[in-house]
Amino acid sequence: MSGADTVFDRILRGAAPADVVYQDEHVLAFRDIHPQAPVHVLVIPKVRARSLQDLAERDAGEAGAFLKGVVTVANTLGLAETGYRVVMNTGRHAQQSVDYLHAHILGGRPMRWPPG
């Protein structure tokens, strides 16, 4: 993983602004600045990792806490009843835009398939 400082590192430190919707000891969730749905929130682990695979290879407990945090955020946003989509892009072919693991929670409207 690149050691370069990312916008998510800066958000975690409080050095960059974010519209935070949820936070606990494992995750931070905030609204995407370029929303693709009525609800579009990013969830990042507080332990730096490039991808879900990277996080799981280092600490399966932290990977589980991250996934549990994603579900908690979706529930907090009121998306459980109508449904939501969770997207995690890994690598350049998937269009990962920040070299830091993050989950996109999208909801508030019907989703289409296929997504990509």
N, CA, C and O atoms as a GROMACS GRO file, in nm:
protein
  464
    1MET      N    1   0.084  -0.118   0.000
    1MET     CA    2   0.000   0.000   0.000
    1MET      C    3   0.088   0.124   0.000
    1MET      O    4   0.193   0.129   0.064
    2SER      N    5   0.043   0.218  -0.072
    2SER     CA    6   0.114   0.346  -0.076
    2SER      C    7   0.109   0.412   0.061
    2SER      O    8   0.007   0.407   0.129
    3GLY      N    9   0.218   0.473   0.100
    3GLY     CA   10   0.222   0.546   0.227
    3GLY      C   11   0.175   0.689   0.213
    3GLY      O   12   0.177   0.765   0.310
    4ALA      N   13   0.134   0.727   0.093
    4ALA     CA   14   0.094   0.865   0.067
    4ALA      C   15  -0.031   0.901   0.147
    4ALA      O   16  -0.123   0.821   0.164
    5ASP      N   17  -0.032   1.022   0.195
    5ASP     CA   18  -0.145   1.076   0.268
    5ASP      C   19  -0.263   1.091   0.172
    5ASP      O   20  -0.248   1.148   0.064
    6THR      N   21  -0.380   1.041   0.211
    6THR     CA   22  -0.499   1.052   0.127
    6THR      C   23  -0.598   1.149   0.191
    6THR      O   24  -0.582   1.189   0.306
    7VAL      N   25  -0.700   1.185   0.115
    7VAL     CA   26  -0.805   1.271   0.168
    7VAL      C   27  -0.872   1.203   0.287
    7VAL      O   28  -0.915   1.271   0.381
    8PHE      N   29  -0.883   1.070   0.286
    8PHE     CA   30  -0.945   1.001   0.398
    8PHE      C   31  -0.858   1.006   0.523
    8PHE      O   32  -0.910   1.017   0.634
    9ASP      N   33  -0.726   0.999   0.507
    9ASP     CA   34  -0.636   1.018   0.620
    9ASP      C   35  -0.658   1.157   0.681
    9ASP      O   36  -0.664   1.172   0.803
   10ARG      N   37  -0.670   1.257   0.594
   10ARG     CA   38  -0.690   1.394   0.642
   10ARG      C   39  -0.826   1.410   0.711
   10ARG      O   40  -0.836   1.480   0.812
   11ILE      N   41  -0.929   1.347   0.659
   11ILE     CA   42  -1.060   1.352   0.724
   11ILE      C   43  -1.054   1.288   0.862
   11ILE      O   44  -1.107   1.343   0.959
   12LEU      N   45  -0.989   1.172   0.872
   12LEU     CA   46  -0.976   1.106   1.003
   12LEU      C   47  -0.903   1.193   1.105
   12LEU      O   48  -0.938   1.193   1.223
   13ARG      N   49  -0.802   1.266   1.060
   13ARG     CA   50  -0.727   1.354   1.150
   13ARG      C   51  -0.800   1.484   1.182
   13ARG      O   52  -0.760   1.557   1.272
   14GLY      N   53  -0.906   1.512   1.109
   14GLY     CA   54  -0.978   1.638   1.127
   14GLY      C   55  -0.916   1.751   1.048
   14GLY      O   56  -0.951   1.867   1.070
   15ALA      N   57  -0.825   1.720   0.957
   15ALA     CA   58  -0.758   1.822   0.877
   15ALA      C   59  -0.831   1.854   0.747
   15ALA      O   60  -0.794   1.947   0.677
   16ALA      N   61  -0.936   1.778   0.716
   16ALA     CA   62  -1.019   1.804   0.598
   16ALA      C   63  -1.164   1.791   0.643
   16ALA      O   64  -1.195   1.707   0.728
   17PRO      N   65  -1.253   1.872   0.587
   17PRO     CA   66  -1.393   1.868   0.628
   17PRO      C   67  -1.466   1.745   0.575
   17PRO      O   68  -1.430   1.690   0.471
   18ALA      N   69  -1.568   1.704   0.648
   18ALA     CA   70  -1.655   1.595   0.604
   18ALA      C   71  -1.788   1.609   0.676
   18ALA      O   72  -1.793   1.652   0.792
   19ASP      N   73  -1.896   1.573   0.608
   19ASP     CA   74  -2.029   1.572   0.666
   19ASP      C   75  -2.050   1.435   0.730
   19ASP      O   76  -2.107   1.345   0.669
   20VAL      N   77  -2.003   1.420   0.853
   20VAL     CA   78  -2.003   1.292   0.924
   20VAL      C   79  -2.145   1.255   0.965
   20VAL      O   80  -2.219   1.336   1.022
   21VAL      N   81  -2.183   1.129   0.934
   21VAL     CA   82  -2.315   1.079   0.971
   21VAL      C   83  -2.309   0.972   1.080
   21VAL      O   84  -2.409   0.944   1.145
   22TYR      N   85  -2.191   0.913   1.099
   22TYR     CA   86  -2.175   0.808   1.200
   22TYR      C   87  -2.026   0.790   1.228
   22TYR      O   88  -1.941   0.811   1.142
   23GLN      N   89  -1.998   0.750   1.353
   23GLN     CA   90  -1.860   0.722   1.392
   23GLN      C   91  -1.861   0.634   1.515
   23GLN      O   92  -1.941   0.654   1.607
   24ASP      N   93  -1.771   0.536   1.518
   24ASP     CA   94  -1.747   0.458   1.639
   24ASP      C   95  -1.597   0.429   1.645
   24ASP      O   96  -1.520   0.493   1.573
   25GLU      N   97  -1.554   0.336   1.728
   25GLU     CA   98  -1.410   0.313   1.743
   25GLU      C   99  -1.347   0.247   1.621
   25GLU      O  100  -1.224   0.248   1.607
   26HIS      N  101  -1.430   0.190   1.530
   26HIS     CA  102  -1.376   0.119   1.414
   26HIS      C  103  -1.395   0.190   1.280
   26HIS      O  104  -1.313   0.174   1.190
   27VAL      N  105  -1.502   0.268   1.266
   27VAL     CA  106  -1.534   0.328   1.136
   27VAL      C  107  -1.573   0.475   1.148
   27VAL      O  108  -1.612   0.523   1.254
   28LEU      N  109  -1.560   0.542   1.035
   28LEU     CA  110  -1.609   0.679   1.020
   28LEU      C  111  -1.692   0.680   0.892
   28LEU      O  112  -1.647   0.629   0.789
   29ALA      N  113  -1.812   0.738   0.897
   29ALA     CA  114  -1.900   0.745   0.780
   29ALA      C  115  -1.936   0.890   0.753
   29ALA      O  116  -1.968   0.966   0.845
   30PHE      N  117  -1.932   0.928   0.626
   30PHE     CA  118  -1.961   1.066   0.587
   30PHE      C  119  -2.021   1.068   0.447
   30PHE      O  120  -2.003   0.975   0.369
   31ARG      N  121  -2.093   1.176   0.418
   31ARG     CA  122  -2.160   1.190   0.289
   31ARG      C  123  -2.057   1.211   0.177
   31ARG      O  124  -1.960   1.284   0.192
   32ASP      N  125  -2.083   1.144   0.064
   32ASP     CA  126  -1.998   1.159  -0.055
   32ASP      C  127  -2.017   1.299  -0.112
   32ASP      O  128  -2.130   1.349  -0.118
   33ILE      N  129  -1.909   1.362  -0.156
   33ILE     CA  130  -1.920   1.498  -0.210
   33ILE      C  131  -1.973   1.499  -0.353
   33ILE      O  132  -2.009   1.604  -0.405
   34HIS      N  133  -1.978   1.382  -0.418
   34HIS     CA  134  -2.036   1.368  -0.552
   34HIS      C  135  -2.138   1.254  -0.550
   34HIS      O  136  -2.114   1.149  -0.608
   35PRO      N  137  -2.252   1.275  -0.483
   35PRO     CA  138  -2.348   1.165  -0.463
   35PRO      C  139  -2.404   1.111  -0.594
   35PRO      O  140  -2.432   1.185  -0.688
   36GLN      N  141  -2.419   0.979  -0.598
   36GLN     CA  142  -2.473   0.909  -0.714
   36GLN      C  143  -2.612   0.853  -0.686
   36GLN      O  144  -2.670   0.784  -0.770
   37ALA      N  145  -2.667   0.884  -0.569
   37ALA     CA  146  -2.801   0.842  -0.530
   37ALA      C  147  -2.847   0.941  -0.422
   37ALA      O  148  -2.766   1.014  -0.366
   38PRO      N  149  -2.978   0.943  -0.393
   38PRO     CA  150  -3.024   1.034  -0.287
   38PRO      C  151  -2.950   1.016  -0.155
   38PRO      O  152  -2.925   1.114  -0.084
   39VAL      N  153  -2.914   0.893  -0.123
   39VAL     CA  154  -2.828   0.866  -0.008
   39VAL      C  155  -2.700   0.805  -0.062
   39VAL      O  156  -2.703   0.700  -0.128
   40HIS      N  157  -2.587   0.869  -0.037
   40HIS     CA  158  -2.457   0.818  -0.080
   40HIS      C  159  -2.356   0.853   0.028
   40HIS      O  160  -2.312   0.968   0.040
   41VAL      N  161  -2.322   0.753   0.107
   41VAL     CA  162  -2.233   0.771   0.221
   41VAL      C  163  -2.112   0.680   0.204
   41VAL      O  164  -2.124   0.566   0.158
   42LEU      N  165  -1.996   0.731   0.242
   42LEU     CA  166  -1.873   0.652   0.242
   42LEU      C  167  -1.843   0.608   0.384
   42LEU      O  168  -1.859   0.684   0.479
   43VAL      N  169  -1.800   0.483   0.398
   43VAL     CA  170  -1.760   0.429   0.528
   43VAL      C  171  -1.615   0.386   0.515
   43VAL      O  172  -1.579   0.309   0.426
   44ILE      N  173  -1.531   0.437   0.606
   44ILE     CA  174  -1.390   0.400   0.604
   44ILE      C  175  -1.351   0.341   0.740
   44ILE      O  176  -1.405   0.380   0.843
   45PRO      N  177  -1.258   0.245   0.738
   45PRO     CA  178  -1.209   0.193   0.865
   45PRO      C  179  -1.112   0.294   0.928
   45PRO      O  180  -1.044   0.368   0.856
   46LYS      N  181  -1.106   0.296   1.057
   46LYS     CA  182  -1.010   0.384   1.124
   46LYS      C  183  -0.870   0.325   1.122
   46LYS      O  184  -0.772   0.395   1.150
   47VAL      N  185  -0.859   0.198   1.090
   47VAL     CA  186  -0.730   0.132   1.070
   47VAL      C  187  -0.704   0.139   0.920
   47VAL      O  188  -0.783   0.089   0.840
   48ARG      N  189  -0.592   0.202   0.881
   48ARG     CA  190  -0.564   0.225   0.739
   48ARG      C  191  -0.541   0.094   0.664
   48ARG      O  192  -0.460   0.011   0.706
   49ALA      N  193  -0.612   0.078   0.553
   49ALA     CA  194  -0.596  -0.037   0.465
   49ALA      C  195  -0.629   0.008   0.323
   49ALA      O  196  -0.711   0.097   0.303
   50ARG      N  197  -0.565  -0.054   0.227
   50ARG     CA  198  -0.588  -0.018   0.088
   50ARG      C  199  -0.714  -0.083   0.033
   50ARG      O  200  -0.785  -0.023  -0.048
   51SER      N  201  -0.744  -0.206   0.077
   51SER     CA  202  -0.858  -0.280   0.025
   51SER      C  203  -0.912  -0.372   0.134
   51SER      O  204  -0.848  -0.389   0.238
   52LEU      N  205  -1.028  -0.429   0.110
   52LEU     CA  206  -1.085  -0.524   0.206
   52LEU      C  207  -0.992  -0.645   0.220
   52LEU      O  208  -0.974  -0.698   0.330
   53GLN      N  209  -0.933  -0.688   0.110
   53GLN     CA  210  -0.838  -0.799   0.115
   53GLN      C  211  -0.718  -0.763   0.204
   53GLN      O  212  -0.674  -0.844   0.285
   54ASP      N  213  -0.667  -0.644   0.187
   54ASP     CA  214  -0.555  -0.596   0.268
   54ASP      C  215  -0.592  -0.598   0.416
   54ASP      O  216  -0.514  -0.644   0.500
   55LEU      N  217  -0.710  -0.548   0.449
   55LEU     CA  218  -0.753  -0.544   0.589
   55LEU      C  219  -0.770  -0.685   0.644
   55LEU      O  220  -0.726  -0.713   0.756
   56ALA      N  221  -0.834  -0.774   0.569
   56ALA     CA  222  -0.858  -0.912   0.614
   56ALA      C  223  -0.728  -0.990   0.632
   56ALA      O  224  -0.717  -1.072   0.724
   57GLU      N  225  -0.630  -0.965   0.545
   57GLU     CA  226  -0.502  -1.036   0.557
   57GLU      C  227  -0.426  -0.993   0.682
   57GLU      O  228  -0.349  -1.071   0.737
   58ARG      N  229  -0.447  -0.869   0.726
   58ARG     CA  230  -0.378  -0.819   0.845
   58ARG      C  231  -0.453  -0.851   0.973
   58ARG      O  232  -0.391  -0.889   1.072
   59ASP      N  233  -0.584  -0.837   0.972
   59ASP     CA  234  -0.661  -0.856   1.095
   59ASP      C  235  -0.807  -0.884   1.061
   59ASP      O  236  -0.883  -0.792   1.029
   60ALA      N  237  -0.846  -1.011   1.067
   60ALA     CA  238  -0.983  -1.049   1.033
   60ALA      C  239  -1.084  -0.984   1.128
   60ALA      O  240  -1.196  -0.956   1.088
   61GLY      N  241  -1.045  -0.960   1.252
   61GLY     CA  242  -1.134  -0.895   1.347
   61GLY      C  243  -1.168  -0.753   1.304
   61GLY      O  244  -1.282  -0.710   1.316
   62GLU      N  245  -1.068  -0.680   1.256
   62GLU     CA  246  -1.092  -0.545   1.207
   62GLU      C  247  -1.178  -0.547   1.080
   62GLU      O  248  -1.261  -0.459   1.059
   63ALA      N  249  -1.157  -0.649   0.995
   63ALA     CA  250  -1.239  -0.661   0.874
   63ALA      C  251  -1.385  -0.684   0.913
   63ALA      O  252  -1.476  -0.625   0.855
   64GLY      N  253  -1.407  -0.769   1.011
   64GLY     CA  254  -1.543  -0.793   1.059
   64GLY      C  255  -1.605  -0.668   1.120
   64GLY      O  256  -1.723  -0.640   1.099
   65ALA      N  257  -1.527  -0.594   1.196
   65ALA     CA  258  -1.577  -0.471   1.258
   65ALA      C  259  -1.611  -0.368   1.150
   65ALA      O  260  -1.708  -0.294   1.163
   66PHE      N  261  -1.533  -0.365   1.043
   66PHE     CA  262  -1.562  -0.273   0.932
   66PHE      C  263  -1.695  -0.310   0.867
   66PHE      O  264  -1.779  -0.223   0.846
   67LEU      N  265  -1.714  -0.437   0.835
   67LEU     CA  266  -1.840  -0.479   0.771
   67LEU      C  267  -1.959  -0.456   0.863
   67LEU      O  268  -2.065  -0.414   0.818
   68LYS      N  269  -1.942  -0.483   0.990
   68LYS     CA  270  -2.050  -0.456   1.087
   68LYS      C  271  -2.079  -0.305   1.090
   68LYS      O  272  -2.195  -0.265   1.100
   69GLY      N  273  -1.976  -0.222   1.082
   69GLY     CA  274  -1.994  -0.078   1.078
   69GLY      C  275  -2.073  -0.034   0.956
   69GLY      O  276  -2.156   0.056   0.966
   70VAL      N  277  -2.048  -0.096   0.840
   70VAL     CA  278  -2.122  -0.063   0.719
   70VAL      C  279  -2.271  -0.090   0.740
   70VAL      O  280  -2.355  -0.008   0.704
   71VAL      N  281  -2.304  -0.204   0.797
   71VAL     CA  282  -2.444  -0.239   0.823
   71VAL      C  283  -2.506  -0.142   0.924
   71VAL      O  284  -2.620  -0.099   0.908
   72THR      N  285  -2.432  -0.109   1.027
   72THR     CA  286  -2.482  -0.014   1.128
   72THR      C  287  -2.512   0.121   1.065
   72THR      O  288  -2.614   0.183   1.096
   73VAL      N  289  -2.424   0.167   0.976
   73VAL     CA  290  -2.447   0.295   0.909
   73VAL      C  291  -2.574   0.288   0.822
   73VAL      O  292  -2.656   0.378   0.826
   74ALA      N  293  -2.589   0.181   0.745
   74ALA     CA  294  -2.708   0.166   0.661
   74ALA      C  295  -2.835   0.167   0.746
   74ALA      O  296  -2.934   0.229   0.709
   75ASN      N  297  -2.830   0.099   0.859
   75ASN     CA  298  -2.947   0.099   0.949
   75ASN      C  299  -2.972   0.237   1.007
   75ASN      O  300  -3.086   0.281   1.017
   76THR      N  301  -2.865   0.306   1.046
   76THR     CA  302  -2.876   0.441   1.101
   76THR      C  303  -2.938   0.537   0.999
   76THR      O  304  -3.012   0.628   1.036
   77LEU      N  305  -2.909   0.515   0.872
   77LEU     CA  306  -2.962   0.600   0.765
   77LEU      C  307  -3.106   0.563   0.727
   77LEU      O  308  -3.167   0.629   0.643
   78GLY      N  309  -3.160   0.459   0.789
   78GLY     CA  310  -3.298   0.417   0.761
   78GLY      C  311  -3.314   0.342   0.630
   78GLY      O  312  -3.423   0.343   0.572
   79LEU      N  313  -3.209   0.275   0.584
   79LEU     CA  314  -3.214   0.207   0.454
   79LEU      C  315  -3.249   0.059   0.462
   79LEU      O  316  -3.271  -0.004   0.358
   80ALA      N  317  -3.255   0.002   0.580
   80ALA     CA  318  -3.274  -0.142   0.594
   80ALA      C  319  -3.407  -0.189   0.534
   80ALA      O  320  -3.412  -0.295   0.470
   81GLU      N  321  -3.512  -0.114   0.553
   81GLU     CA  322  -3.645  -0.158   0.507
   81GLU      C  323  -3.656  -0.158   0.355
   81GLU      O  324  -3.708  -0.254   0.298
   82THR      N  325  -3.609  -0.055   0.288
   82THR     CA  326  -3.625  -0.045   0.143
   82THR      C  327  -3.507  -0.104   0.066
   82THR      O  328  -3.521  -0.138  -0.051
   83GLY      N  329  -3.392  -0.115   0.130
   83GLY     CA  330  -3.275  -0.173   0.066
   83GLY      C  331  -3.170  -0.070   0.029
   83GLY      O  332  -3.196   0.050   0.023
   84TYR      N  333  -3.052  -0.121   0.004
   84TYR     CA  334  -2.938  -0.036  -0.030
   84TYR      C  335  -2.834  -0.119  -0.100
   84TYR      O  336  -2.839  -0.242  -0.097
   85ARG      N  337  -2.740  -0.053  -0.162
   85ARG     CA  338  -2.629  -0.119  -0.230
   85ARG      C  339  -2.500  -0.077  -0.160
   85ARG      O  340  -2.484   0.038  -0.120
   86VAL      N  341  -2.407  -0.172  -0.146
   86VAL     CA  342  -2.275  -0.145  -0.092
   86VAL      C  343  -2.174  -0.177  -0.203
   86VAL      O  344  -2.174  -0.287  -0.258
   87VAL      N  345  -2.089  -0.079  -0.234
   87VAL     CA  346  -1.989  -0.097  -0.339
   87VAL      C  347  -1.852  -0.068  -0.279
   87VAL      O  348  -1.832   0.032  -0.212
   88MET      N  349  -1.757  -0.160  -0.306
   88MET     CA  350  -1.618  -0.138  -0.268
   88MET      C  351  -1.533  -0.160  -0.393
   88MET      O  352  -1.523  -0.272  -0.442
   89ASN      N  353  -1.473  -0.055  -0.443
   89ASN     CA  354  -1.388  -0.064  -0.562
   89ASN      C  355  -1.245  -0.094  -0.518
   89ASN      O  356  -1.193  -0.033  -0.425
   90THR      N  357  -1.183  -0.190  -0.588
   90THR     CA  358  -1.045  -0.226  -0.556
   90THR      C  359  -0.962  -0.223  -0.684
   90THR      O  360  -0.986  -0.301  -0.776
   91GLY      N  361  -0.866  -0.134  -0.688
   91GLY     CA  362  -0.775  -0.126  -0.802
   91GLY      C  363  -0.825  -0.039  -0.916
   91GLY      O  364  -0.938   0.008  -0.917
   92ARG      N  365  -0.737  -0.020  -1.012
   92ARG     CA  366  -0.766   0.075  -1.120
   92ARG      C  367  -0.876   0.028  -1.213
   92ARG      O  368  -0.952   0.111  -1.263
   93HIS      N  369  -0.888  -0.103  -1.238
   93HIS     CA  370  -0.995  -0.151  -1.326
   93HIS      C  371  -1.133  -0.130  -1.265
   93HIS      O  372  -1.233  -0.120  -1.336
   94ALA      N  373  -1.138  -0.123  -1.134
   94ALA     CA  374  -1.265  -0.099  -1.065
   94ALA      C  375  -1.288   0.050  -1.039
   94ALA      O  376  -1.388   0.088  -0.980
   95GLN      N  377  -1.195   0.133  -1.085
   95GLN     CA  378  -1.205   0.278  -1.068
   95GLN      C  379  -1.192   0.323  -0.923
   95GLN      O  380  -1.257   0.419  -0.881
   96GLN      N  381  -1.106   0.255  -0.845
   96GLN     CA  382  -1.081   0.299  -0.708
   96GLN      C  383  -1.013   0.435  -0.714
   96GLN      O  384  -0.904   0.448  -0.770
   97SER      N  385  -1.077   0.536  -0.657
   97SER     CA  386  -1.028   0.673  -0.672
   97SER      C  387  -0.940   0.719  -0.556
   97SER      O  388  -0.864   0.815  -0.571
   98VAL      N  389  -0.949   0.654  -0.442
   98VAL     CA  390  -0.867   0.689  -0.326
   98VAL      C  391  -0.800   0.560  -0.278
   98VAL      O  392  -0.867   0.458  -0.261
   99ASP      N  393  -0.670   0.565  -0.256
   99ASP     CA  394  -0.593   0.447  -0.216
   99ASP      C  395  -0.612   0.419  -0.067
   99ASP      O  396  -0.517   0.416   0.010
  100TYR      N  397  -0.738   0.399  -0.029
  100TYR     CA  398  -0.777   0.374   0.110
  100TYR      C  399  -0.912   0.302   0.102
  100TYR      O  400  -1.003   0.347   0.034
  101LEU      N  401  -0.923   0.190   0.171
  101LEU     CA  402  -1.047   0.112   0.169
  101LEU      C  403  -1.166   0.200   0.207
  101LEU      O  404  -1.162   0.272   0.307
  102HIS      N  405  -1.271   0.192   0.126
  102HIS     CA  406  -1.394   0.261   0.159
  102HIS      C  407  -1.511   0.190   0.093
  102HIS      O  408  -1.501   0.138  -0.018
  103ALA      N  409  -1.622   0.190   0.164
  103ALA     CA  410  -1.746   0.132   0.113
  103ALA      C  411  -1.841   0.246   0.081
  103ALA      O  412  -1.859   0.338   0.160
  104HIS      N  413  -1.902   0.238  -0.037
  104HIS     CA  414  -2.006   0.331  -0.075
  104HIS      C  415  -2.140   0.267  -0.038
  104HIS      O  416  -2.170   0.156  -0.083
  105ILE      N  417  -2.220   0.335   0.042
  105ILE     CA  418  -2.357   0.292   0.068
  105ILE      C  419  -2.446   0.382  -0.016
  105ILE      O  420  -2.446   0.504  -0.001
  106LEU      N  421  -2.523   0.319  -0.106
  106LEU     CA  422  -2.612   0.392  -0.195
  106LEU      C  423  -2.756   0.347  -0.169
  106LEU      O  424  -2.784   0.228  -0.160
  107GLY      N  425  -2.846   0.443  -0.158
  107GLY     CA  426  -2.986   0.410  -0.134
  107GLY      C  427  -3.076   0.528  -0.159
  107GLY      O  428  -3.033   0.632  -0.208
  108GLY      N  429  -3.202   0.510  -0.123
  108GLY     CA  430  -3.298   0.617  -0.139
  108GLY      C  431  -3.369   0.616  -0.273
  108GLY      O  432  -3.449   0.705  -0.302
  109ARG      N  433  -3.339   0.516  -0.356
  109ARG     CA  434  -3.407   0.498  -0.485
  109ARG      C  435  -3.384   0.354  -0.531
  109ARG      O  436  -3.292   0.288  -0.482
  110PRO      N  437  -3.466   0.304  -0.624
  110PRO     CA  438  -3.441   0.171  -0.680
  110PRO      C  439  -3.309   0.170  -0.758
  110PRO      O  440  -3.279   0.264  -0.831
  111MET      N  441  -3.233   0.065  -0.742
  111MET     CA  442  -3.106   0.049  -0.814
  111MET      C  443  -3.130  -0.034  -0.941
  111MET      O  444  -3.226  -0.111  -0.949
  112ARG      N  445  -3.043  -0.016  -1.039
  112ARG     CA  446  -3.050  -0.094  -1.163
  112ARG      C  447  -2.940  -0.199  -1.167
  112ARG      O  448  -2.841  -0.188  -1.095
  113TRP      N  449  -2.959  -0.299  -1.251
  113TRP     CA  450  -2.859  -0.404  -1.268
  113TRP      C  451  -2.844  -0.432  -1.416
  113TRP      O  452  -2.945  -0.434  -1.486
  114PRO      N  453  -2.726  -0.454  -1.467
  114PRO     CA  454  -2.599  -0.459  -1.396
  114PRO      C  455  -2.546  -0.320  -1.362
  114PRO      O  456  -2.577  -0.222  -1.431
  115PRO      N  457  -2.466  -0.313  -1.256
  115PRO     CA  458  -2.417  -0.183  -1.212
  115PRO      C  459  -2.305  -0.125  -1.297
  115PRO      O  460  -2.292  -0.002  -1.304
  116GLY      N  461  -2.224  -0.208  -1.361
  116GLY     CA  462  -2.108  -0.154  -1.428
  116GLY      C  463  -2.101  -0.189  -1.571
  116GLY      O  464  -2.007  -0.149  -1.640
   0.00000   0.00000   0.00000
